[in-house]
Every structure is written in structure tokens, then in C-alpha cells.
Amino acid sequence: MTKEINVPFLIVGGGIGGLATALGVTQTGRSVHVLEQAPEFGEIGAGIQLAPNATAVLDKLGVLDAISEYAVFPKRLVLMDAFTGKELSALSLGEAFLERYGYPYIVLHRSDLHKALLDACRANDQITLVNNQVVQSAENVGEKVRVTCSDGTTYLSGAVIGADGLWSNTRKLFSPDKPVCSQYVAYRGAIPMSEITPSADLDDVIMWIGPNLHLVQYPVRRKELYNQVVVFKSFRYKEDSDDWGTPEELDEHFGTCCEPVRHAVTFIQRQRRWPMYDREPIGNWTAGRITLLGDAAHPMLQYLAQGGCQALEDVACLTESLRKYGNDTEKAFLAYQEERIPRTAEVQRSARLWGEFLHTGDAMAILLRNRILAGRSADDFSVSDWLYGRRYM
């Protein structure tokens, strides 16, 4: 016999976006259930970068202080040439940056961010967290939404927010599209500080770039760990296959880089690879009392470090829309997507272009890129205003 549960508000997905959404929704006076498919709430991966457009939201959600206990506050974002070892450009994150944007740029372990959000949700009497619920479908039924799970459980809710990530089942209601593989793959991990070369600058977020590859480095967890991610394009890509982007290809790509990069790559964990996907922007992600958020709505490549930031912008915008329109959830959802679709589509497309800019192998393009980068100062924030300056709460 199927089990049917009535809930006022339902979020599909208990990751960073889903938990942040739960905190935002409760600020509008609503109670909410969060359905997570895993047996336990948790976060995989390593580091995450959060720009001021994200830390501003975390502050409004009441979790920034808790997160700051684990976070690192870097002094600069730095682009380095992975082959010559020369610095190409930097963005200062000091006092002028903080004065301009009002909030800091931080880096931390994804699990620390998730734990802070989870602790806040568990301390909130308006939030109910439910595990082992794999959502298969959602449909509008009159003034309710029926959500069906793989174990036969159904929920009737006044509204549903699909925050179920890149491979979202909720998104299928709006589009038959599939994730687009970039043919790039990442290997990542965080290692103890004791393993790091003394020459590493632990106050910076460093991206080493070269044709079809890059390496990102920065400290996390109070500088106890050093996060490293290597990314490269596989020339052996095969659709619907795992036989590409191998550790052997990793060594081939990075074997001719400068010594600091070659040294860093020796510490990269080889057991797991992350193929890199995004999706094409879509023109609608709302139907009645159902809407999408985060990677379910607008998954993007990570070259601008904005995936998590854009999910948190979604949370802020949706929270304010729900507050503005009160009980008219459908109008709130439509107003939310009207604001967010153009913004997130621009970031999605820009992330792709930035990846091409960083990874170009054309000699003339490299020369022009490096001259452009060399011509700007570290406190020229005009390049980041459009990303970091957006506020909703």
C-alpha cells in the first residue's frame, strides 16, 4: 500500500542548494520538508570558492559566522602560466575589494559548508529532513503538487523546489535535454599541509593555465588542508564510455609543465575522475507550483567558480519573491524565474567562454590573452562587478 504524506512545502535534494533553500523558505514563515536520496546527508568533493555574491546570502541565512570558523580568506586570485611559471594576472581580495562588495571572498572544504547548513537546518523546528527518498516525478494536481518516490511513497505539497543537481529528475518536467560533456575531466582532492612545498603561497587562490589544461590550488579548513584540482581535455573522449580522461592522460598533459605544477600533480588522487558537464540554458523552469534551483536549473562549468554562488543567488531571489507574494506561490515562482533565467544563462555561457580563454592552444590567442591580462591591475574590479555585485536580500 502506498504511503501519502501531506507537507506544506517540499525541496527535492539535500545538497548545498537544497539546504540553503530550506533556510531561506523558513524566513518567509513556511515550514518545509527536504527529501534527500542518500542514506545520510553529506557532501562529496573537495574545495569550493565563494565570492561576495554568495557570502552575502550566507550572511542573510545566518550561517556565515559558523562557516567563517573553517574558511580561509585568500589575499588574491592569481593566474599563472603552467609552462613558463610566470604570473599572468591577479585580482586583489583585500580591503578595497571588501569595501567595494561588502562581503569577503572565501574558500573552504565543501563538507564544511554543507555541515554548517545542515546544522542550521537541524536546529530549525520548521525544517524536516528525510533521507532515502529518490524522487521519480512531480506533477501539479489542482492546488497541490504530487511527488512520487521510487519506494512508492508520495507527497502532496503546496509547492516543490527541485534542487536535485545536474542529473535532476525534476528537470524532466521542463526539458528532455541531457547534460553536455565538455570532454574535460577533473581529478581533485585535499592533502595535509605537511605535504606542500614551502614555496607555495598559502594566501592565494592559484590557477595555473595552459593549452587544454589547468591546475587550481588553495588552502581550506583553517589552512589545515591544501585543495588541488587538475583539469584537462581528453583527446580520447568516447561518448557513453569511462575509457577516457585516464590517469595516464593526466601525466601526459602535465608532464611538460613547469616544475611547481609537475610537483603538485604528484599529490593528486587518481582513484576517481570527474567528467565535466553543463547543460544548455532553458527558457522556462517553472510550472504552476513547481520550480527548479541550482544545478537542476542551470548547471555550469566551474571556470568562473560560480556554480555554488549562483545556487545561493537563486536562494536569495526565491526567498524575497516568496516574501513579496505571500500565499501566491505560483506568482512568486514566476517572478523568481523571470529574474534568474537571464542572469544564470549569462553566467553559464560566460563560464564556457572563460574556459576557452584559459585553455586556448592557439599561439596568437595566447599572446593576445596574456597581453590583455598583463595590462590590467590587481585592483581593477570592473572585470568582476557583474558577477560579485549582485544582491537580492
Buried (B, 14 or more C-beta within 10 A) or exposed (E): EEEEBEBEBBBBBBBBBBBBBBBBBBBBEBBBBBBBBEEEBBBEBBBBBBBBBBBBBBBBBEBBEBBBEBBBBBBBBBBBBBBEEEBBBBBBBBEEBBEBBEBBBBBBBBBBBBBBBBEBBEEBEBBBBBEBBBBBBBBBEEEBBBBBBEEEBBBBBBBBBBBBBBEBBBBEBBBEEEBBBBBBBBBBBBBEBEEBEEEBBBBBBBBBBBBBBBBBBBBBBBEBBBBBBBBBBBEEBEEEEEEBBBEEBBBEBBEEBBEBBBBBBEBBBEEEBBBBBBBBBBEEBBBBBBBBBBBBBBBBBBBBBBBBBBBBBBBBBBBBBBBEBEEEBBEBBBBBBEBBBEBBBEBBBBBBEBBEBBBBEEEEEBEEBBEEBEEEEBEEBEEBEEBBBBBBB
